[in-house]
Amino acid sequence: MADFTNFTAITFIAIAVTIVLHVRAGVEMALIDAVANCIGIPLCRLFGGVSNTITTDITIPMCSPAKAAELASNYRKQGFRTLKLKVGKDLNGDIEVLQAIRRVYPDCFFILDANEGYTSNEAIKVLQTLHEIEVTPVLFEQPVHRNDWEGLGHVYQVAKDKYGVAVAADESCRSLADVRKIVEENLANVINIKLAKVGVVGALEIIEVAKASGLNLMIGGMVETRLAMGFAGHLAAGFGCFKFIDLDTPILLSEDPVLEGYEASGPIYKFTNARGHGGFLHWDNILWYVVILIPNCKLPSHFQ
């Protein structure tokens, strides 16, 4: 019972810390958006104004080879050049999915996202097998468990030296201290920044250290709407220093309560708003959710 209680307490603390980080990120986004609105410029200009467009990848989830091929074919028609594949559960199954995609979209770029799913030996075996079938990913994201620093460094060295594949730290990069460890111990050459994980201020600090250390940058997100993804997109466009952009979750949502913020054409997001973020909540949808989720809730008469 004691062990279960300890596990429950640790889990609760971990969830609480995650929620606090997400809330902090949301508050920082709101405050920075307010500044941009006050001075009358779009967020991307506030972040440097290098560009007002970004090009995102698109994610193919864990699924059958046939379903993956179908998705890849559809995304090809929509103009997506880089496909991000979720892997790490079944090594042989992952290879079959990659081969199926390659048959329908032979000139696409691959990002492999293992989400901590492999051991270092399994990750290297994946790269070896792909090399044998002449498939070279442009990026291998978080191949091993977040705390397996030795394994991460080993995969990175083999991937870089033998196969010419970049390796990104995602779950292993939770703070500025993690970035410094990655730099000092040469554990990866790409850092994936997620605003919900490190906050906006934390992201700015990581960008500074990563650029000074010669690391490449990736920007990603959790399962988020156009509100958070739009903010991250403004940041990426404004700085213009992100080699890999993974801000596709609004495309994958069945319903998004946020309107505008950017114009999307396939993989290209264009930020044309005059000031701030430019997005806003679709209140009809929000109110509908409130009525459904909160018992005995009634809308004011002017909303009915």
KOLNUGU-833191 format. One line per 3 residues: for each residue x, y, z of N, C-alpha, C. Coordinates in steps of 0.05 Angstrom, whole numbers, padded with zeros to 5 digits, always signed. Example, Ala and Ser with C-alpha at 12.3 -4.5 7.8 and 13.67 -1.06 7.14 Angstrom:
residues 2
+00264 -00114 +00156 +00246 -00090 +00156 +00264 -00066 +00156 | +00257 -00045 +00142 +00273 -00021 +00143 +00258 +00001 +00157 $
END
This chain:
residues 304
+00017 -00024 +00000 +00000 +00000 +00000 +00017 +00025 +00000 | +00039 +00024 +00015 +00057 +00047 +00017 +00069 +00054 -00010 | +00077 +00033 -00025 +00089 +00037 -00051 +00068 +00050 -00070 $
+00044 +00040 -00069 +00022 +00050 -00086 +00017 +00080 -00079 | +00016 +00085 -00053 +00011 +00113 -00044 +00033 +00131 -00054 | +00058 +00123 -00052 +00080 +00139 -00061 +00078 +00144 -00091 $
+00072 +00123 -00106 +00069 +00125 -00135 +00047 +00145 -00142 | +00024 +00143 -00127 +00002 +00161 -00132 +00010 +00190 -00126 | +00025 +00194 -00105 +00033 +00221 -00097 +00052 +00233 -00118 $
+00071 +00216 -00127 +00090 +00226 -00148 +00075 +00233 -00174 | +00056 +00216 -00181 +00040 +00221 -00206 +00025 +00247 -00203 | +00012 +00251 -00180 -00003 +00275 -00175 +00015 +00300 -00177 $
+00038 +00299 -00165 +00057 +00321 -00166 +00065 +00327 -00195 | +00071 +00306 -00210 +00080 +00309 -00237 +00058 +00323 -00254 | +00033 +00314 -00250 +00010 +00326 -00264 +00007 +00355 -00256 $
+00009 +00361 -00230 +00006 +00388 -00220 +00028 +00407 -00232 | +00053 +00397 -00233 +00074 +00413 -00244 +00069 +00419 -00273 | +00060 +00399 -00288 +00054 +00402 -00316 +00032 +00423 -00320 $
+00011 +00422 -00304 -00010 +00442 -00306 +00000 +00470 -00300 | +00017 +00473 -00280 +00028 +00499 -00273 +00044 +00510 -00297 | +00060 +00493 -00310 +00076 +00501 -00333 +00058 +00510 -00356 $
+00037 +00495 -00361 +00018 +00503 -00382 +00005 +00530 -00376 | -00003 +00534 -00351 -00016 +00559 -00343 +00004 +00582 -00346 | +00028 +00578 -00337 +00049 +00599 -00340 +00052 +00606 -00369 $
+00054 +00586 -00386 +00057 +00592 -00415 +00034 +00608 -00426 | +00009 +00601 -00417 -00015 +00616 -00426 -00015 +00644 -00417 | -00007 +00649 -00392 -00006 +00676 -00382 +00015 +00693 -00397 $
+00039 +00681 -00402 +00060 +00695 -00416 +00051 +00702 -00444 | +00037 +00683 -00458 +00027 +00688 -00485 +00007 +00711 -00484 | -00011 +00711 -00465 -00031 +00733 -00463 -00018 +00760 -00459 $
+00002 +00761 -00441 +00015 +00787 -00435 +00030 +00797 -00459 | +00045 +00779 -00472 +00060 +00788 -00496 +00042 +00796 -00519 | +00020 +00782 -00522 +00000 +00789 -00542 -00011 +00817 -00536 $
-00016 +00823 -00510 -00026 +00849 -00502 -00007 +00871 -00509 | +00019 +00866 -00505 +00040 +00885 -00513 +00039 +00891 -00543 | +00038 +00870 -00559 +00038 +00873 -00588 +00013 +00888 -00597 $
-00010 +00883 -00584 -00034 +00897 -00591 -00032 +00927 -00583 | -00020 +00932 -00560 -00018 +00960 -00551 +00000 +00977 -00569 | +00021 +00965 -00579 +00039 +00981 -00597 +00031 +00978 -00626 $
+00011 +00961 -00632 +00000 +00960 -00659 +00016 +00945 -00679 | +00029 +00923 -00671 +00044 +00907 -00690 +00037 +00878 -00686 | +00040 +00861 -00707 +00035 +00832 -00704 +00057 +00820 -00687 $
+00050 +00797 -00675 +00070 +00784 -00658 +00095 +00777 -00672 | +00093 +00768 -00698 +00117 +00760 -00712 +00137 +00784 -00715 | +00127 +00808 -00717 +00145 +00831 -00718 +00157 +00837 -00691 $
+00141 +00832 -00670 +00152 +00836 -00642 +00175 +00817 -00637 | +00174 +00793 -00649 +00194 +00773 -00646 +00217 +00776 -00666 | +00218 +00798 -00680 +00241 +00802 -00698 +00234 +00808 -00727 $
+00211 +00798 -00736 +00201 +00805 -00763 +00217 +00793 -00786 | +00232 +00772 -00781 +00247 +00759 -00803 +00229 +00751 -00826 | +00205 +00740 -00819 +00186 +00730 -00839 +00158 +00732 -00828 $
+00138 +00729 -00845 +00111 +00727 -00835 +00098 +00701 -00845 | +00115 +00681 -00852 +00105 +00655 -00860 +00122 +00633 -00848 | +00110 +00610 -00845 +00125 +00586 -00837 +00114 +00562 -00853 $
+00129 +00541 -00854 +00120 +00516 -00868 +00122 +00493 -00848 | +00100 +00481 -00842 +00100 +00459 -00822 +00101 +00432 -00835 | +00109 +00412 -00819 +00106 +00384 -00827 +00078 +00375 -00821 $
+00072 +00350 -00825 +00046 +00338 -00818 +00051 +00311 -00806 | +00036 +00304 -00785 +00041 +00279 -00770 +00024 +00256 -00780 | +00037 +00233 -00784 +00023 +00208 -00789 +00025 +00191 -00763 $
+00002 +00185 -00751 +00002 +00171 -00725 +00010 +00142 -00729 | +00012 +00128 -00706 +00016 +00099 -00708 -00009 +00086 -00720 | -00006 +00072 -00742 -00029 +00060 -00755 -00018 +00038 -00774 $
-00036 +00025 -00788 -00028 +00004 -00806 -00013 +00015 -00830 | +00003 -00001 -00844 +00017 +00009 -00868 -00003 +00020 -00889 | -00026 +00006 -00892 -00045 +00015 -00912 -00056 +00043 -00905 $
-00063 +00047 -00879 -00074 +00073 -00871 -00052 +00095 -00873 | -00028 +00088 -00866 -00006 +00107 -00868 -00002 +00116 -00897 | -00003 +00096 -00915 +00000 +00103 -00943 -00022 +00120 -00954 $
-00047 +00115 -00944 -00070 +00131 -00952 -00066 +00160 -00943 | -00058 +00164 -00917 -00054 +00190 -00907 -00031 +00205 -00922 | -00009 +00191 -00927 +00013 +00203 -00941 +00005 +00212 -00968 $
-00011 +00196 -00982 -00020 +00204 -01009 -00037 +00229 -01008 | -00055 +00230 -00988 -00072 +00254 -00985 -00055 +00279 -00978 | -00036 +00276 -00960 -00019 +00299 -00952 -00002 +00308 -00976 $
+00007 +00289 -00992 +00022 +00297 -01016 +00006 +00315 -01034 | -00020 +00308 -01038 -00037 +00325 -01055 -00042 +00353 -01043 | -00040 +00355 -01016 -00044 +00380 -01002 -00018 +00397 -01002 $
+00004 +00386 -01011 +00029 +00401 -01013 +00048 +00397 -00990 | +00043 +00379 -00972 +00062 +00374 -00950 +00086 +00358 -00960 | +00110 +00368 -00954 +00134 +00355 -00963 +00147 +00338 -00941 $
+00143 +00346 -00916 +00156 +00332 -00894 +00134 +00318 -00877 | +00138 +00292 -00874 +00119 +00275 -00859 +00133 +00267 -00833 | +00119 +00271 -00811 +00130 +00263 -00785 +00115 +00237 -00776 $
+00131 +00216 -00772 +00119 +00190 -00766 +00123 +00184 -00737 | +00101 +00176 -00724 +00103 +00167 -00696 +00111 +00138 -00697 | +00134 +00132 -00684 +00145 +00105 -00683 +00152 +00098 -00655 $
+00163 +00074 -00650 +00174 +00067 -00624 +00159 +00045 -00610 | +00137 +00035 -00620 +00123 +00013 -00607 +00130 -00014 -00618 | +00134 -00016 -00644 +00139 -00042 -00657 +00159 -00037 -00679 $
+00184 -00045 -00675 +00206 -00038 -00693 +00200 -00048 -00721 | +00192 -00074 -00724 +00187 -00085 -00751 +00162 -00071 -00763 | +00142 -00066 -00747 +00118 -00052 -00757 +00125 -00024 -00767 $
+00143 -00010 -00752 +00151 +00017 -00760 +00164 +00016 -00788 | +00181 -00003 -00793 +00194 -00006 -00819 +00174 -00010 -00841 | +00154 -00028 -00836 +00133 -00033 -00856 +00118 -00008 -00863 $
+00112 +00008 -00843 +00097 +00034 -00848 +00114 +00052 -00865 | +00140 +00055 -00859 +00158 +00072 -00874 +00159 +00063 -00903 | +00161 +00037 -00908 +00163 +00026 -00935 +00136 +00032 -00950 $
+00114 +00029 -00936 +00088 +00034 -00949 +00086 +00063 -00958 | +00095 +00081 -00941 +00094 +00110 -00947 +00113 +00116 -00970 | +00136 +00105 -00970 +00156 +00110 -00991 +00145 +00102 -01018 $
+00129 +00081 -01019 +00118 +00072 -01045 +00099 +00092 -01057 | +00083 +00106 -01040 +00064 +00125 -01051 +00075 +00154 -01052 | +00096 +00159 -01037 +00107 +00186 -01035 +00138 +00184 -01034 $
+00150 +00176 -01056 +00179 +00169 -01055 +00198 +00193 -01049 | +00189 +00217 -01054 +00207 +00240 -01051 +00200 +00257 -01026 | +00185 +00246 -01008 +00178 +00261 -00983 +00202 +00261 -00964 $
+00203 +00279 -00945 +00222 +00279 -00924 +00210 +00267 -00899 | +00225 +00251 -00885 +00216 +00237 -00861 +00228 +00249 -00836 | +00210 +00254 -00816 +00219 +00258 -00788 +00208 +00234 -00772 $
+00226 +00220 -00758 +00217 +00198 -00741 +00215 +00209 -00712 | +00192 +00205 -00700 +00188 +00213 -00672 +00182 +00188 -00656 | +00202 +00179 -00640 +00199 +00155 -00625 +00185 +00160 -00598 $
+00183 +00185 -00590 +00171 +00191 -00564 +00181 +00173 -00541 | +00208 +00170 -00540 +00222 +00155 -00519 +00218 +00125 -00522 | +00208 +00115 -00545 +00199 +00088 -00547 +00220 +00067 -00551 $
+00244 +00074 -00560 +00265 +00054 -00566 +00286 +00053 -00544 | +00300 +00031 -00543 +00326 +00030 -00530 +00346 +00042 -00550 | +00370 +00048 -00541 +00390 +00059 -00560 +00397 +00038 -00581 $
+00398 +00013 -00574 +00404 -00008 -00594 +00382 -00010 -00615 | +00357 -00009 -00606 +00334 -00010 -00625 +00334 +00014 -00643 | +00340 +00038 -00632 +00341 +00062 -00649 +00362 +00060 -00671 $
+00385 +00049 -00664 +00407 +00046 -00683 +00399 +00025 -00704 | +00385 +00004 -00695 +00376 -00016 -00714 +00357 -00005 -00735 | +00339 +00013 -00726 +00321 +00026 -00744 +00336 +00042 -00765 $
+00356 +00057 -00757 +00372 +00073 -00776 +00386 +00055 -00795 | +00397 +00033 -00785 +00411 +00014 -00802 +00393 +00002 -00823 | +00369 -00007 -00814 +00350 -00019 -00833 +00341 +00001 -00854 $
+00336 +00026 -00846 +00328 +00046 -00865 +00350 +00052 -00885 | +00375 +00052 -00875 +00398 +00056 -00893 +00399 +00034 -00914 | +00393 +00010 -00906 +00394 -00012 -00925 +00373 -00010 -00947 $
+00350 +00003 -00941 +00329 +00007 -00961 +00331 +00035 -00973 | +00353 +00049 -00968 +00359 +00075 -00979 +00338 +00097 -00971 | +00331 +00096 -00945 +00314 +00117 -00933 +00330 +00130 -00911 $
+00333 +00157 -00914 +00348 +00172 -00894 +00330 +00193 -00882 | +00322 +00191 -00857 +00305 +00211 -00844 +00321 +00238 -00842 | +00307 +00260 -00843 +00320 +00285 -00839 +00324 +00290 -00809 $
+00309 +00276 -00792 +00310 +00280 -00763 +00300 +00255 -00749 | +00313 +00249 -00727 +00305 +00227 -00709 +00299 +00240 -00682 | +00274 +00243 -00675 +00266 +00258 -00651 +00262 +00239 -00627 $
+00275 +00246 -00605 +00273 +00233 -00579 +00273 +00202 -00582 | +00295 +00190 -00591 +00295 +00161 -00596 +00293 +00144 -00571 | +00303 +00155 -00548 +00304 +00139 -00524 +00290 +00153 -00501 $
+00288 +00140 -00478 +00275 +00151 -00454 +00288 +00178 -00447 | +00272 +00196 -00436 +00282 +00223 -00430 +00305 +00224 -00411 | +00307 +00204 -00393 +00329 +00204 -00373 +00352 +00186 -00382 $
+00351 +00174 -00405 +00373 +00158 -00415 +00392 +00176 -00431 | +00407 +00192 -00416 +00425 +00211 -00428 +00447 +00197 -00444 | +00457 +00175 -00432 +00479 +00160 -00446 +00469 +00149 -00472 $
+00444 +00137 -00471 +00433 +00126 -00495 +00428 +00147 -00517 | +00418 +00170 -00508 +00414 +00192 -00527 +00440 +00200 -00541 | +00461 +00204 -00525 +00486 +00211 -00536 +00497 +00190 -00555 $
+00493 +00164 -00548 +00503 +00143 -00565 +00489 +00143 -00592 | +00462 +00145 -00591 +00446 +00145 -00616 +00455 +00169 -00633 | +00458 +00192 -00620 +00466 +00216 -00635 +00493 +00213 -00650 $
+00512 +00202 -00636 +00539 +00198 -00648 +00537 +00180 -00672 | +00523 +00157 -00669 +00521 +00138 -00691 +00504 +00150 -00714 | +00482 +00163 -00707 +00465 +00175 -00728 +00480 +00195 -00744 $
+00495 +00212 -00730 +00510 +00234 -00743 +00533 +00223 -00760 | +00549 +00207 -00747 +00574 +00198 -00760 +00570 +00177 -00782 | +00551 +00159 -00777 +00548 +00136 -00796 +00526 +00141 -00817 $
+00505 +00155 -00809 +00482 +00157 -00827 +00475 +00186 -00835 | +00488 +00206 -00823 +00483 +00233 -00830 +00455 +00243 -00822 | +00445 +00232 -00799 +00418 +00238 -00790 +00419 +00256 -00765 $
+00404 +00277 -00764 +00403 +00294 -00741 +00386 +00281 -00719 | +00392 +00287 -00694 +00377 +00276 -00671 +00368 +00299 -00654 | +00342 +00299 -00647 +00330 +00320 -00631 +00323 +00311 -00603 $
+00328 +00328 -00584 +00320 +00323 -00556 +00293 +00338 -00553 | +00273 +00323 -00545 +00246 +00334 -00540 +00239 +00331 -00510 | +00230 +00307 -00503 +00224 +00302 -00475 +00248 +00305 -00457 $
+00272 +00301 -00468 +00297 +00304 -00452 +00303 +00334 -00448 | +00290 +00351 -00462 +00295 +00380 -00459 +00272 +00394 -00446 | +00273 +00395 -00419 +00250 +00406 -00404 +00257 +00433 -00391 $
+00282 +00441 -00394 +00291 +00466 -00380 +00316 +00476 -00393 | +00324 +00500 -00386 +00350 +00511 -00395 +00373 +00495 -00385 | +00371 +00483 -00361 +00392 +00466 -00351 +00396 +00442 -00368 $
+00374 +00430 -00378 +00376 +00407 -00396 +00390 +00415 -00422 | +00384 +00438 -00432 +00397 +00447 -00457 +00427 +00449 -00452 | +00435 +00461 -00430 +00464 +00464 -00424 +00477 +00436 -00421 $
+00463 +00417 -00410 +00474 +00390 -00407 +00478 +00378 -00435 | +00458 +00381 -00452 +00460 +00371 -00480 +00483 +00383 -00495 | +00487 +00409 -00491 +00510 +00422 -00504 +00536 +00412 -00493 $
+00539 +00412 -00467 +00564 +00405 -00454 +00573 +00376 -00460 | +00553 +00358 -00461 +00559 +00330 -00464 +00555 +00320 -00493 | +00548 +00339 -00511 +00545 +00333 -00540 +00526 +00309 -00544 $
+00501 +00313 -00534 +00481 +00291 -00534 +00461 +00292 -00557 | +00459 +00315 -00571 +00441 +00318 -00594 +00449 +00343 -00608 | +00438 +00346 -00633 +00444 +00371 -00647 +00420 +00387 -00655 $
+00397 +00379 -00644 +00372 +00394 -00648 +00357 +00395 -00621 | +00346 +00418 -00615 +00329 +00422 -00591 +00301 +00428 -00600 | +00282 +00412 -00589 +00254 +00417 -00596 +00241 +00434 -00574 $
+00233 +00458 -00581 +00221 +00477 -00562 +00190 +00475 -00564 | +00178 +00471 -00541 +00149 +00472 -00539 +00141 +00492 -00518 | +00126 +00512 -00526 +00120 +00534 -00508 +00104 +00525 -00483 $
+00086 +00505 -00487 +00071 +00495 -00465 +00088 +00481 -00444 | +00112 +00473 -00453 +00130 +00458 -00435 +00149 +00476 -00420 | +00159 +00497 -00434 +00180 +00514 -00422 +00171 +00543 -00419 $
+00148 +00550 -00429 +00139 +00578 -00428 +00152 +00594 -00450 | +00142 +00618 -00453 +00153 +00636 -00474 +00180 +00647 -00465 | +00182 +00656 -00440 +00207 +00667 -00430 +00229 +00645 -00430 $
+00221 +00620 -00422 +00240 +00598 -00422 +00249 +00592 -00451 | +00230 +00594 -00470 +00237 +00589 -00498 +00257 +00609 -00508 | +00254 +00634 -00501 +00272 +00655 -00510 +00300 +00650 -00499 $
+00302 +00641 -00474 +00328 +00634 -00462 +00341 +00610 -00476 | +00325 +00590 -00482 +00335 +00567 -00496 +00345 +00574 -00524 | +00329 +00590 -00538 +00338 +00599 -00565 +00365 +00612 -00564 $
+00369 +00629 -00545 +00395 +00644 -00543 +00418 +00624 -00538 | +00414 +00606 -00520 +00436 +00586 -00514 +00441 +00568 -00537 | +00419 +00558 -00549 +00422 +00539 -00572 +00436 +00552 -00595 $
+00428 +00576 -00602 +00441 +00590 -00624 +00471 +00595 -00619 | +00477 +00603 -00595 +00505 +00609 -00587 +00522 +00583 -00588 | +00508 +00560 -00584 +00523 +00535 -00582 +00523 +00520 -00609 $
+00510 +00531 -00629 +00510 +00518 -00656 +00490 +00496 -00659 | +00471 +00494 -00640 +00450 +00474 -00643 +00428 +00484 -00662 | +00415 +00465 -00676 +00392 +00472 -00693 +00367 +00472 -00675 $
+00347 +00486 -00684 +00322 +00489 -00668 +00298 +00477 -00683 | +00281 +00465 -00667 +00255 +00455 -00676 +00234 +00468 -00658 | +00211 +00474 -00669 +00189 +00483 -00653 +00165 +00465 -00657 $
+00154 +00456 -00634 +00131 +00438 -00635 +00110 +00446 -00615 | +00092 +00428 -00609 +00071 +00434 -00590 +00058 +00409 -00580 | +00040 +00412 -00561 +00023 +00390 -00552 -00001 +00389 -00571 $
-00023 +00377 -00561 -00048 +00377 -00577 -00061 +00404 -00571 | -00056 +00424 -00588 -00065 +00451 -00582 -00080 +00463 -00606 | -00096 +00483 -00600 -00112 +00497 -00621 -00095 +00518 -00635 $
-00109 +00533 -00653 -00095 +00554 -00667 -00086 +00576 -00648 | -00097 +00577 -00624 -00089 +00598 -00605 -00059 +00595 -00597 | -00052 +00572 -00587 -00025 +00567 -00579 -00007 +00562 -00603 $
-00017 +00547 -00623 +00000 +00541 -00647 +00005 +00566 -00663 | -00015 +00584 -00663 -00011 +00610 -00677 +00010 +00627 -00664 | +00010 +00627 -00637 +00030 +00642 -00622 +00058 +00631 -00629 $
+00060 +00604 -00627 +00086 +00591 -00633 +00094 +00597 -00662 | +00075 +00597 -00680 +00081 +00603 -00708 +00091 +00632 -00712 | +00079 +00651 -00698 +00088 +00678 -00699 +00117 +00680 -00689 $
+00123 +00666 -00667 +00150 +00666 -00656 +00170 +00654 -00676 | +00163 +00632 -00688 +00181 +00619 -00707 +00186 +00636 -00731 | +00164 +00649 -00741 +00167 +00666 -00765 +00184 +00691 -00758 $
+00178 +00702 -00735 +00192 +00727 -00727 +00222 +00722 -00723 | +00229 +00700 -00710 +00258 +00694 -00705 +00271 +00684 -00731 | +00257 +00667 -00746 +00268 +00657 -00771 +00292 +00638 -00767 $
+00294 +00625 -00743 +00318 +00609 -00738 +00311 +00580 -00733 | +00286 +00572 -00739 +00278 +00544 -00734 +00280 +00528 -00759 | +00297 +00507 -00758 +00302 +00490 -00781 +00279 +00470 -00785 $
+00266 +00462 -00763 +00244 +00443 -00764 +00220 +00455 -00751 | +00197 +00454 -00765 +00172 +00466 -00754 +00150 +00445 -00754 | +00140 +00440 -00730 +00120 +00419 -00726 +00096 +00430 -00711 $
+00080 +00446 -00725 +00057 +00460 -00713 +00032 +00452 -00728 | +00028 +00426 -00730 +00006 +00416 -00747 -00020 +00409 -00732 | -00020 +00410 -00705 -00043 +00399 -00690 -00069 +00412 -00697 $
-00071 +00439 -00702 -00097 +00450 -00710 -00108 +00437 -00735 | -00091 +00428 -00753 -00100 +00415 -00778 -00112 +00388 -00771 | -00102 +00375 -00750 -00111 +00348 -00743 -00135 +00347 -00725 $
-00142 +00370 -00712 -00165 +00371 -00694 -00191 +00368 -00710 | -00210 +00353 -00699 -00236 +00351 -00712 -00251 +00377 -00711 | -00246 +00392 -00689 -00259 +00418 -00686 -00241 +00437 -00671 $
-00239 +00462 -00680 -00221 +00481 -00667 -00238 +00506 -00660 | -00240 +00513 -00634 -00257 +00535 -00626 -00244 +00562 -00632 | -00221 +00563 -00643 -00206 +00588 -00649 -00208 +00595 -00678 $
-00214 +00620 -00684 -00216 +00629 -00712 -00193 +00648 -00718 | -00185 +00648 -00744 -00164 +00666 -00754 -00138 +00663 -00740 | -00122 +00684 -00738 -00095 +00682 -00727 -00074 +00678 -00749 $
-00081 +00664 -00769 -00064 +00660 -00793 -00080 +00648 -00815 | -00069 +00651 -00839 -00081 +00638 -00863 -00066 +00612 -00868 | -00080 +00590 -00871 -00067 +00564 -00876 -00073 +00555 -00904 $
-00052 +00548 -00918 -00055 +00536 -00945 -00037 +00512 -00946 | -00048 +00488 -00941 -00032 +00464 -00939 -00013 +00468 -00916 | +00013 +00464 -00921 +00033 +00466 -00899 +00042 +00495 -00892 $
+00032 +00514 -00907 +00042 +00542 -00904 +00022 +00558 -00887 | +00033 +00570 -00866 +00018 +00588 -00849 +00028 +00616 -00855 | +00009 +00635 -00861 +00017 +00662 -00866 +00003 +00680 -00846 $
+00019 +00698 -00833 +00009 +00715 -00812 +00005 +00743 -00824 | -00020 +00750 -00829 -00027 +00774 -00843 -00041 +00795 -00825 | -00045 +00787 -00799 -00060 +00805 -00781 -00044 +00831 -00776 $
-00058 +00852 -00770 -00045 +00878 -00766 -00032 +00881 -00738 | -00043 +00867 -00719 -00032 +00871 -00691 -00037 +00846 -00675 | -00018 +00841 -00657 -00020 +00818 -00638 -00022 +00791 -00651 $
-00036 +00773 -00639 -00039 +00746 -00648 -00058 +00744 -00672 | -00080 +00757 -00670 -00099 +00758 -00692 -00121 +00737 -00690 | -00119 +00718 -00672 -00139 +00697 -00669 -00158 +00704 -00647 $
-00182 +00691 -00648 -00202 +00696 -00627 -00219 +00671 -00624 | -00231 +00668 -00600 -00248 +00645 -00595 -00275 +00647 -00609 | -00284 +00625 -00619 -00311 +00623 -00631 -00330 +00618 -00607 $
-00342 +00640 -00598 -00357 +00638 -00573 -00382 +00621 -00575 | -00393 +00618 -00599 -00416 +00600 -00601 -00409 +00572 -00594 | -00385 +00563 -00603 -00375 +00536 -00596 -00369 +00534 -00567 $
-00356 +00555 -00555 -00349 +00554 -00527 -00374 +00552 -00510 | -00394 +00567 -00516 -00419 +00567 -00500 -00433 +00540 -00503 | -00432 +00528 -00526 -00444 +00502 -00530 -00430 +00481 -00512 $
-00403 +00482 -00511 -00389 +00464 -00493 -00396 +00468 -00464 | -00400 +00493 -00456 -00407 +00500 -00429 -00434 +00487 -00422 | -00453 +00490 -00440 -00480 +00480 -00435 -00479 +00449 -00433 $
-00463 +00436 -00450 -00462 +00407 -00450 -00447 +00397 -00425 | -00426 +00410 -00417 -00409 +00400 -00396 -00417 +00408 -00368 | -00432 +00430 -00365 -00440 +00439 -00338 -00469 +00434 -00334 $
-00476 +00416 -00315 -00505 +00410 -00311 -00521 +00435 -00303 | -00546 +00436 -00313 -00565 +00457 -00306 -00556 +00485 -00315 | -00536 +00486 -00333 -00527 +00512 -00343 -00546 +00522 -00364 $
-00554 +00548 -00362 -00571 +00560 -00382 -00558 +00584 -00394 | -00561 +00587 -00420 -00549 +00611 -00433 -00566 +00636 -00427 | -00553 +00659 -00425 -00568 +00684 -00424 -00586 +00687 -00449 $
-00608 +00701 -00446 -00628 +00703 -00467 -00616 +00714 -00493 | -00597 +00732 -00491 -00586 +00744 -00516 -00568 +00725 -00531 | -00561 +00702 -00519 -00545 +00682 -00533 -00563 +00660 -00544 $
-00589 +00660 -00537 -00606 +00637 -00545 -00618 +00642 -00573 $
END
